[in-house]
Amino acid sequence: MADNGKYCIGITYIDRMIEIGLSVFNSILFLLVVKLIIDPDKLFFCKI
């Protein structure tokens, strides 16, 4: 039973980390899209 409890906590922790990771990833994507819309020349220059 104790092991099962640890397992559940571990899964919850991993889910939380994935959730945070996805939100950070989405924020970065959003910022890139905004940058692309506002200033496409600079972003294009950075890619080269």
PAZAPA-4460 file (N, C-alpha, C; in steps of 0.05 Angstrom, whole numbers, plus 32768, in hexadecimal, padded with zeros to 4 digits):
% residues 48
    n_x    n_y    n_z   ca_x   ca_y   ca_z    c_x    c_y    c_z   seq   type   mol
   8011   7FE8   8000   8000   8000   8000   8011   8019   8000     1      M     A
   8027   8019   8010   8039   8030   8011   8046   8036   7FF6     2      A     A
   804E   8020   7FE9   805A   8023   7FCE   8046   802F   7FBA     3      D     A
   802D   8026   7FBC   8018   8031   7FAA   8014   804F   7FAF     4      N     A
   8015   8057   7FC8   8013   8074   7FCE   802A   8084   7FC2     5      G     A
   8042   8079   7FC5   8059   8087   7FB9   8056   8089   7F9B     6      K     A
   804D   8073   7F8F   804A   8072   7F72   8036   8088   7F69     7      Y     A
   8020   808A   7F77   800C   809E   7F71   8017   80BB   7F73     8      C     A
   8027   80BF   7F88   8033   80DA   7F8C   8047   80DF   7F75     9      I     A
   8056   80CB   7F6E   8069   80CD   7F58   805B   80D5   7F3E    10      G     A
   8045   80C7   7F38   8036   80CC   7F20   802B   80E9   7F20    11      I     A
   8021   80F1   7F37   8016   810D   7F39   802C   8121   7F35    12      T     A
   8043   811C   7F40   805A   812E   7F3D   8063   8130   7F20    13      Y     A
   8064   8119   7F13   806C   8118   7EF6   8057   8127   7EE6    14      I     A
   803D   8123   7EEB   8028   8131   7EDD   802B   814F   7EE1    15      D     A
   8032   8157   7EF9   8035   8174   7EFF   804C   817F   7EEE    16      R     A
   8063   8170   7EEE   807A   8179   7EDF   8074   817B   7EC1    17      M     A
   8065   8168   7EB6   805D   8168   7E9A   804B   8180   7E95    18      I     A
   8039   8186   7EA7   8026   819C   7EA5   8036   81B7   7EA4    19      E     A
   8049   81BA   7EB7   805A   81D2   7EB8   806A   81D4   7E9E    20      I     A
   8076   81BE   7E96   8087   81BD   7E7E   8077   81C6   7E65    21      G     A
   805E   81BB   7E63   804D   81C2   7E4C   8045   81E0   7E4C    22      L     A
   803F   81EA   7E64   8037   8206   7E66   804F   8218   7E5E    23      S     A
   8067   8211   7E67   807F   8220   7E60   8084   821F   7E42    24      V     A
   8081   8207   7E37   8085   8202   7E1A   8071   8213   7E0A    25      F     A
   8058   8213   7E13   8043   8223   7E06   8048   8240   7E07    26      N     A
   8053   8249   7E1E   805A   8266   7E22   806F   826E   7E0E    27      S     A
   8084   825D   7E0B   809A   8262   7DF9   8090   8263   7DDC    28      I     A
   807F   8250   7DD5   8073   824F   7DBA   8063   8268   7DB4    29      L     A
   8053   8270   7DC8   8043   8288   7DC6   8054   82A1   7DC1    30      F     A
   806A   82A3   7DD1   807C   82BA   7DCE   8089   82BA   7DB3    31      L     A
   8091   82A3   7DA9   809D   82A1   7D8E   8089   82AA   7D79    32      L     A
   8070   82A1   7D7B   805C   82A9   7D68   8057   82C7   7D68    33      V     A
   8055   82D2   7D81   8051   82EF   7D84   8069   82FE   7D77    34      V     A
   8081   82F4   7D7D   809A   8301   7D72   8099   8300   7D53    35      K     A
   8091   82E9   7D49   808F   82E5   7D2C   807B   82F9   7D1F    36      L     A
   8064   82FD   7D2D   8050   8310   7D22   805A   832D   7D24    37      I     A
   8065   8334   7D3B   806E   8350   7D40   8087   8356   7D30    38      I     A
   809A   8344   7D30   80B4   834B   7D24   80C0   8333   7D14    39      D     A
   80B4   832D   7CFD   80BD   8316   7CEE   80D9   8318   7CE3    40      P     A
   80E2   8330   7CDC   80FD   8334   7CD0   8113   832C   7CE4    41      D     A
   8110   8334   7CFD   8124   832E   7D11   8125   8310   7D17    42      K     A
   810E   8303   7D18   810D   82E6   7D1D   811B   82D7   7D06    43      L     A
   8115   82E0   7CED   8120   82D4   7CD5   813F   82D7   7CD6    44      F     A
   8148   82EF   7CDE   8164   82F4   7CE0   8172   82E2   7CF4    45      F     A
   8164   82DD   7D0B   816E   82CC   7D1F   8171   82AF   7D16    46      C     A
   815E   82A6   7D05   815F   828B   7CFB   8177   8286   7CE9    47      K     A
   817F   829A   7CD9   8197   8298   7CC8   81B0   829B   7CD9    48      I     A
***
